[in-house]
Amino acid sequence: MSDAHLTARSLETLLGDWRGAAPGYQSLADRVRLLVLDGRIPIGTRLPAERDLAGRLDLSRTTVSAAYRQLREVGFLDSVRGSGSVARLPGPALALPLAGGEGMLDFTKAALPAAASLPAAARAAAEELPHFLPDSGYDPVGLPHLRQAIADRYAERGLPTSPDQVLVTVGAQQAIALIARTFLSRGDRALVEMPTYPHATEALKLAGARLLPITVTPPTDAPHALGAEEDDGWDADAAEQAIRRANPTLAYLIPDFHNPTGASMSPATRERLLAAAAAHGTIVVGDETTADLDIDRAGEYLPLPVYAHRKAGDPPVLLIGSASKSLWGGLRIGWIRAERPLIQRLIAAKPSTDLGTPMIEQLVVARMLPQTRQIKEERRVQLAAGRETVRRLAAQVFPDWRIPSLHGGLAAWIGIGAPVSSALALAARNHGLLIAAGPRFGLDGAFERFLRVPITYSEDETERAFAALERAWAVASAEPAPYFEAAALPNVV
């Protein structure tokens, strides 16, 4: 169970215009059920007391009690001694089978093909490699000139950094796992966004963390002003309250082109969350693996530590970066940016997972990082074209689906209306398409009304994917089956 708590005021905001022709208790129960399925009420969240909610909604307590009772009967609420009514989902959490055979179109991976400059960089790196062969090749920290290139990139973005503030890792996934193992103990709370990158929550749970979810919603129709926090997707009030109430040890955030929603955290929200974390001793981890994937976001967004206004004794703000999203997924090079004492702790912990990062890949990335400006423009053109293709096909094939505004990132977090994302994903397999259902990005099966659709594939591949989804939708929408047993979880990128 999570430690999140929803106030009567916050639930009133989420409910919106919920009253309908049905009896009041039925309409209230139906809307709360929808909010749980959508993930706007994270699984494990404690709902407001019946008396508080009745007063806030100007209802009789009998009406609220009847709504809560119905939600318990159908499996959407649990009564927990000392915690009141807690949101849950009926049935087992979804598990989708692993990727299928030859000829399947794999949309579980929101990833771009290699950047155009990679072949030349690889050839140059191969010529450079003999210079390093007399050494053992075991290097847990990273090549000095690669760490310098990473530090230079942070400095260009407004965050002065020295090479000894950088630790190179085998991809961002190792960085997340290494941070989790180093700074979390079993039973510690870790604040995470919902939905979020599923392999991050897996790493946090493996380290023994209890997850504290806060909700992120897809972007609004227009880029928000740099100084505004409204409509950026994060509920700063709820996040501050979660930090204040639960005092999490660590917060894992994706502030730029959030995976999977595509939202970007406004500077105002960054400042508020960092201030709350500092006040309660929470370590903040900013995952910036998608930060360079800008299509047309308004304004310049600086790295998280710039907004921290840290004082002596404040908890640290660590950053995670990666070459995989912007350069190529086959380059398993990531890094951590932190203060020197923390880097030393991470270096000491790293040999338990590996004794060094592949040399040739480090050489390739070191050659490509100085070309970041050109590569970002190349990716912007590719992603803009992919975004337009997904928008066009979604409007054409599924006019009732809700397509979010998207200003960067690798995928669209699409609202599909009916709670059948899992059934749709499985039906799509029979038509040659692998795609990650919405619940893969949540906890315990939430987000059945959402589907993550990558914008990284060619027009032909995307057309094939939507043709498969159209055929699968006829099955999934006619026979909804959101929950069932399956063999294994897919890897999602």
N, C-alpha and C positions, 0 to 999 in steps of 0.2 A: 504494500500500500504506500502511496506517496504521501508527502506531508503538505500538499497544497490544500488551500482552503478558499472557497468561493463565498464572498459576502453577498448579502441580499441585494445590495446595490449593484454589484458586478453582474449577478445573475439577471437582474431586471434589464440591464443593458444588453446582455446576450440574447434574452428572450425576444426583444423587439416587439413587433405587433403580433402577439401570439394568440390573442382572443379570436375565436371563430364561432361557427354555428353550433358546434358540439358543446356539451356541458363544460363548465369551467375547468373541472378537475381533469377531464379528458384532453382538452386543448392544452393545458399546462403540461400534462404528462407527455403528450405527443411532441411538444416543442423541446422539452428537456431530453427526450430520447433522441431527437434529431441532433441536438447539440453534442450529445455524447458520441453518436455515430460519426458526426463531422469532425470530431476531435477538438471542438471549441471548448468543451468541458473535458479535460484530460482524465484518463482512467485513473482512479485512486483519489480524485479530488473530493474533499468533504463539502457537501452542499450546505447552504444555510439552514439554520434551525427552522422548523415549521412556523413557529411564532414570528420569527424575524421576517421570513419571506411573506407571510400573510399580511403583516403590517406594511411591508414595502409595496406589495401589489394591490393593497386595499381589497383583500379577499378574507373570507372567513378562514379560521384555522382548519375547520372541517374540510374545506375545499382543497387546501394544500395537503392535508393528511391523506385525503383520498388519492390525490395525484401521486404522492410518494408511495403509497401502498400499491398502486397499480404498477409503478416502476419497479418495485421490489418483486412483485408477482411475475413480471416478464423478464426479470434478470438484469435490469439496468441500474439498480441500487442495491447496496448491501447495508444492513444495520450492523455497525461495529461498536462494541461496548467502549464507551469513553470517546468515541469519534463521531457519533451520529450517523448520518446517511452518506455513504461513499459511492461515487460513480463507478460502475463496472460494465462489462459486456456479457451477455449470455453466451454460453457455449465456449468451446476451446478457442484460443487465439489461432489465427490463420497461419499456416505454413505452406508455402508454395513449393512445388517440386523444383529440382535443379534443371539447368538448361538442357534442352533436348538435342536432337540429332542434327545431322547435316541438312542444310536448306532452310533452317529456321532463321527468321529475322530477329535479332536479339536487341530489343529496346529496353532491357534492364540496365544497359550501360549508357548513361548520358555522357558521351565522350567524343571528342573530335579526332579526326585523322591527324597524323604527324604534321607539324608545321613545315612549311616549304623549305626552310633553311636547315632542317635536321640532317638530311643526307650529307650535305657539305660539312656540317659540324662533326658528324660521325666519322667521315673520312679523315678530317684533320685530327680528331682525337686519336684515331688508330695510329696515325703517324707520330703523335706525341707520346703514345704509351711506352715505347721502348725506354724513354728517359726515366721512367719510374720502375722498370723491371728489376734493377739491382736491389731495390728495397723488398721487404717481406710482403707488402701489399695489405697488411693488416692495419687499418687506420680507423679507429672508432669515432674520431672527431670530425673528419672531413678534410679534403684537400685545402691547404691554406688559401690558394687563389680562388677556389670556389666560395669559401666563406667570405673572402673579401668582396667577390662579385655580389653575393647576397647582401652583405652589409651596405655596399654602395647602392643597391636597389632600394633598401629601406631609407637611406639618406635622401635619395631622389624624391621619395614620397613624403618627406618631412619628418622622419624619425632617425636622428643621428645614431649610428650603430657601428661598433667595431667588430672585427672578425671573431674576437674571443667571446662575443655575445651570441654566437651562432653555433649550433650543433647540427651537422648533417645526418639525416636518418634515411632508412630504406622506405621512402614514401611517407606521406602524411599519416597513414594508418599506424606505422610504427611510432611516429611522434605522439599521436594521441595515446596509444597504449603505454608508452614510456612515461609520459606525464601522469597518467592515471596511476600507474604502479608506484611512482615516486612520491606523489603527493596525497594519495588517498589511502585510508585504512578501512578495513571491513566495517561496514555500518555507517561510514561517513555519508553525508548527503551531497549530491551533485545536481546542480540546477542545469536543466537542458531545455531547449526549445522543442515544441511539439507542433507540427511534425519536425523531424530532423534527419540527419544522415544516420542510417541505422547501424553502421559498423562502429560509429562513435559511441552510441549507447551500449553496444555490445562490449566494447573495451572498458567502459566505465563500470558496467555490471560485473565483468570479470575481475576487476580490481576490488570488488566488494561494495561498490557504492549503492546507496538507495537514491533513486532518481526523483527529482523534484521538477515536474514539467511546467513550463509557461507556454502560452499559446502564441504562435505566429501565423498571421493570415496573409494571403497573396496581396501583391501590390494593388493600389487603386489605379484609376484610369490615367493619372498624370503623375510625373515625377514630383515629389514633394519638395518644398523649398528647403535649402540647406539648414536653416535655423528652426524648422518646424519638426515636431514629433508626431503630429496628427497623421493618421492614416499611413504610417510607415510599416505597419504590420505588427508591431510590438505594443502590448498593453503595458506601458511603463509603470502605471499605478499597481497593477497586479504583480509585476515582476519585483518591484520594490517591497511590496507586502510579503511576497514569498521569501525574499532574502531576509527580511526583518523577522518573520515568524520562524523560519526553519534554520536560519544561520548555516547555510551550506558551506562545506569546505571548499568546493570548487564550482565554478560556473563555466560550462562549455557553450560558446556562442559562435554563430556564423553570421557576422554583421554585414557582409557584402554579397549580394546575389545568393541569398540563403538557399540551401538545398533542403527541401525541394521547392519551396514557394517562390523563389526568385526575389523576395523582398530585400531591401537594403535599409539598415538601421540608420535613422537620421542622427546627425551630430548631437542634437539635443537629447535624444534617447540614450546615446552612448554615454554622455556625461552623467545622466541620471543613474543609469545602471552601474557605472563604474564607481560613482560616489556611494551608492548603496552597498556595493561589494566592499569598498574600502572601510566603510563604517562598521561592517560586521565581520571583517577578517576573511572574506571570501577571495580565493585565488581565481582570477579570470583568465580563461584560455580562449583566445580569438582564433578561429579557424579561417584563414585567409586564402584557402586553396582556390576559391572562385573569384577573388578580388580583381583580377586582371581581365575578367570576361565581360567588359562593359560594352553595351550596344549604344545606348543613347541616354544614360542616366545624367541628370542635371547636376552640375557642380563637382567639386573635388572632395573626395572623402579620404581623410587621413587615417593612418593606422590607429587602432584602439588606444595604445598607451599615450598618444598625444592628448587625448581627452581626459586622462585620468587625474591630472593635477596632483600627482602623488606627493605625499609627505613622508618623512622618515618614519619607518615602522609600519607603513601601509602594506597590505598584501600585494604580491606581484601581479603583473599582467604579462602573460606569455603569448606569443604569436606562433602559429603553425603555418608554414608555406609548403608549396609543392610545385614540381615541374610537370606533373602528370596531366593536370587539367588544361594548361595553356600550351605546353610544348608537345607532349605525347604521353599516353597512358603507359607505354612500354618503358618509359624512363622512370624507374622506381627511385626517384630522388626527392626527398622532402627535407624539411629543416625546422628547427625550433629557434626562435629569437627570444632571449631572456637576459636578465642581469647575470653578471659573471658568476656569482656564487651559486645561482640556480643551475647554470650550465655545467658547473663542476659536479653538482649532485647528479645531474642527468648523465654526464659522462661516466660517473662511477657506477650507475645502474645499467648502462647500456650493454656491457658484455654479457649480461644474463640472457640477452636475446640474439646478439650477433657480435662478431669480433671486427667488423668493418663493413663499409659501404662499397659496392662495386666501383672499381676504379674507372673503368671505361665510361660508365654512365656519368660519373662526376665530371670527367673531362668534357663530355658532350655538353652538359648543362652549363659548365663554366664558359664555354664558347658562345652559348646561345643567350645567356642572360643579358649581355650588353646590347642585344638586338631586341629587347623587350618592346620598345616603342613600335617597331615595324611589325612584330609578331602580334601585338595587341590590335593593330589596324587590320591585319589579315584575319584575325579571329572575329573582329567586329563585323566585317563584311560577311563571313560565313554564317555567323549566328543571326545576323539580321535577315539573311535569306531563309534560314531555317525557321525562324520565328514567323515570317510571312507565310511560308508553306503550311505550317501547323495551324495558323489562324485561318487561312483560306479553307483548308480541308475540314477543320472542325466546324466552321460555320456552314459549310456545304453538306457535310455528312450528318452532323449532330447539331442542328440549329438551337436545340434547347440546352446544350452544354454551356457552362459559364467559363469563358476564356479570360484569364487575368491579364491585366496590363503587365508587360514584361520588359524591363530595361537592361537586362543582362542575365548572365548565368547560362546554364546548359539545358534547361527543361522548363516546361510549363506545367504548373500545378492546376489541373483542370477540374472544375466541379461538374460531376456527371449527373447530378440530380438524384437518382435512385441509389440506395445503399447496396450496390451490387459490384463494387470494384473487384473484389476477390473472385466472384463468379465470372466476371468479364475477363479477368486475366487468365483464368484457367480455360475458359471457352476459346480464347484467342489462340491458345496452344494448338488446338485442333485445326486452326487455319494458318499455321506457320508463323505465329508471332509470339515471342516471349516479351512480356512487359510486367513491370513491378506494380502490384496493386497498392492502393493508397495505404492500407494498414501496415505495409512494410516499413513505412516511415513514422509510425506511431508506436504506442505502447498497447499491448494486449488487444489488438484488433481494431482500433479506432481508424477513422478516415475512410470508411467504406464508400463515401460519396465523392471521393477524389481519385484521380489517376494522374501519375506523373508521365508526361509525354516528352521525350527528348526533342530538342530543336537542332540536333547535331548531325542528323543524317541527310543524305541526298534527297532531292525532290522525289525521285523514283522510289527510293526505299520508304520514304514517309507516306507516299501514296499507297504503296503495298500495305503498310501498317494500318492505315485508316480503312482500307478495304477489308482487312482481317477483322478490325474492331467492329466494323459495320455488321459483318456476318455473326461475330460473336455476341454483339449486343442483342440481336434477335433472340438468342438463346437465354442470355443472362437476365435480360429485362422481363422476359416472359416467365421465367422460373427462378426467382431470386433465391440464392443459396449462399449468404454471406459467410457462413461458418461451417467448416468441416475439417476433417483430418487429412493431412498429406505428409509426404515423406520427409521433406527437408526444405530449409530456407535457401533462396538463391542469393548469390553475391550480387549486390547492387552497387553501381558506380555512379 
